[in-house]
């Protein structure tokens, strides 16, 4: 091979190496830019969530309901409200898909609601959302309503007879209500009946098959008050611990099957799943109860969140 060809080969090799180096630098710059953009989007989402934290449905400020927007962690830190991401995400998607239309939301169990649907942020963006509040007629509920001026619009009464027009709401949030009321299945039937086809049923409840649910039923009043004060400081309570069969994973799954509801997503809170504060030793007590029950009760979680969808009946007659 001639010297000229060798020299040309070396020049081509150096040229190819330079091109590869430039291409790698360009790729690295694009990757960095994408990560920066993604980080900015996450930061903006976090700011938006923080902006609506502590507001109940309808965008009213939370007032004295400190635990409604946040829960104190074991070390005293304040964490985001349980379920905020899950329910807010489905609410946002539902409202966005119906841009220009009015969306009606019913919040059942408003005095124990800790789930922020992000309604304030959506309304600030121009969404037309109307929120209605209802709760039961227990004395502790009356005390909670009297202590919180932001719940002045709540309709209180027997949830088996409170007027609920059929197919009048797009989203129904049932917040920590099922475990504290009797005739839970009848009440839930009425809430489902008020949903429009294609609407969302958002359930947040304590699981009767969890060790925490068992302790809530059997602990003395002083111990229950200690747990309540840790999670809802300054609020009247605790609420009655009824825990009918519907207030469980098996109960909700069976109910959804019978009522032809579609389970879109499920999430666990508390216990070994974390996210819920409790007095010292409460988690250890759950583990002990779970062990003594030989697996019948679980310490994996305390509360469950379900997103259910009411199917659209394409063959329904339009009146």
Secondary structure, 3 states (H helix, E strand, C coil): CCHHHHHHHHHHHHHHHHHHHHHHHHHHHHHHHHHHHHHHHHHHHHHHHHHHCCECCCCCECCCCHHHHEEECCCCCEEECCCHHHHHHHHHHHHHHCCCCCEEEEEECHHHCCCCCCHHHHHHCCCCEEEEEEECCCHHHHHHHHHCHHHCCCEECCCCCCCCCCCCEEEEEEECCHHHCCCHHHHHHHHHHCEEEEEEEEEEEECCCEHHHHHHHHCCHHHHHHHHHHHCCCCCCCCCCCCCCCCCHHHHHHHHHHCCEEEEEEEEECHHHCCCCCCCCHHHHHHHHHHHCCCCCECCCCEEEEEEEECCCCCCCCC
